Amino acid sequence: MIDERVGEPIGDLIRDLRHRRGLTQGGLAGKLADISGNDAVNRRQVARWERGKRIPSPYWRNWIGVALDVPTVRLDRAAALARFLRAAPDLAADRTDRE
């Protein structure tokens, strides 16, 4: 069983923070492109992060932190949790059952 104090996987965290700031996935992608000067991110990439299909690289986690005003260390922990849950699908299923 996962201790709930651990936090949430990065996809859930990004989605929650984005919603709190009133941004769409496209809006977040545009903001990331603007502040990073890198247009390699788009709405589909943000959707993949939020669904847990991809974990943003440290490069993007840094910019996500800036865009969503969250410490990078929090995003790094959430990315580590997402990797752990991928490696332990039984724990991920248990976490989903409790939500």
C-alpha positions as CSV (number, residue, x, y, z in Angstrom):
1,M,0.0,0.0,0.0
2,I,1.3,3.5,-0.9
3,D,1.4,6.1,1.9
4,E,-0.8,8.9,0.8
5,R,1.7,11.4,2.1
6,V,4.0,10.5,-0.8
7,G,2.1,12.7,-3.2
8,E,0.7,12.1,-6.6
9,P,2.3,11.0,-9.8
10,I,3.5,13.7,-12.1
11,G,0.6,13.4,-14.6
12,D,-2.0,14.0,-11.9
13,L,0.1,16.8,-10.4
14,I,0.4,18.6,-13.7
15,R,-3.3,18.2,-14.5
16,D,-4.3,19.5,-11.0
17,L,-2.0,22.5,-11.1
18,R,-3.0,23.3,-14.7
19,H,-6.7,23.3,-13.7
20,R,-6.1,25.5,-10.6
21,R,-4.4,28.0,-12.9
22,G,-7.3,27.9,-15.4
23,L,-5.2,26.7,-18.3
24,T,-6.2,24.2,-21.0
25,Q,-3.7,21.7,-22.2
26,G,-3.1,23.8,-25.2
27,G,-2.7,26.9,-23.0
28,L,-0.1,25.2,-20.9
29,A,1.8,24.0,-24.0
30,G,1.7,27.5,-25.4
31,K,3.0,29.0,-22.2
32,L,5.8,26.4,-22.0
33,A,6.8,27.2,-25.6
34,D,6.8,30.9,-24.9
35,I,8.8,30.8,-21.7
36,S,11.3,28.1,-22.8
37,G,11.7,29.4,-26.4
38,N,11.2,25.8,-27.5
39,D,8.2,25.0,-29.6
40,A,8.7,21.3,-29.4
41,V,5.9,21.0,-26.9
42,N,2.2,20.9,-27.9
43,R,-1.2,20.0,-26.5
44,R,-0.7,16.3,-27.3
45,Q,2.5,16.2,-25.4
46,V,0.9,17.7,-22.3
47,A,-2.0,15.2,-22.6
48,R,0.6,12.3,-22.7
49,W,2.2,13.7,-19.5
50,E,-1.2,14.0,-17.8
51,R,-2.3,10.5,-18.8
52,G,1.0,9.0,-17.6
53,K,2.0,7.9,-21.1
54,R,5.2,9.9,-20.8
55,I,7.1,11.5,-18.0
56,P,8.5,14.9,-18.8
57,S,12.3,15.1,-18.9
58,P,14.2,17.2,-16.4
59,Y,14.3,20.0,-19.0
60,W,10.6,20.2,-19.3
61,R,10.0,19.7,-15.5
62,N,12.1,22.8,-15.0
63,W,9.9,24.8,-17.4
64,I,6.7,23.3,-16.0
65,G,7.8,24.4,-12.6
66,V,8.2,28.0,-13.9
67,A,4.9,27.9,-15.9
68,L,2.8,26.5,-13.0
69,D,4.7,28.1,-10.2
70,V,5.7,24.9,-8.4
71,P,9.1,23.9,-7.1
72,T,11.0,21.6,-9.5
73,V,11.8,19.3,-6.6
74,R,8.1,18.6,-6.2
75,L,7.8,17.7,-9.9
76,D,11.0,15.6,-9.6
77,R,9.4,13.6,-6.7
78,A,6.2,13.2,-8.6
79,A,8.1,11.9,-11.7
80,A,10.0,9.4,-9.4
81,L,6.6,8.2,-8.0
82,A,5.2,7.8,-11.6
83,R,8.3,5.7,-12.5
84,F,7.8,3.6,-9.4
85,L,4.1,3.0,-10.1
86,R,5.0,2.0,-13.6
87,A,7.4,-0.6,-12.3
88,A,4.9,-1.8,-9.6
89,P,1.5,-2.0,-11.4
90,D,-0.1,-3.8,-8.5
91,L,0.5,-0.8,-6.3
92,A,-0.8,1.5,-9.0
93,A,-4.0,-0.5,-9.2
94,D,-4.4,-0.4,-5.4
95,R,-3.9,3.4,-5.4
96,T,-6.6,3.8,-8.1
97,D,-9.0,1.6,-6.1
98,R,-8.8,3.9,-3.1
99,E,-9.5,7.1,-5.1
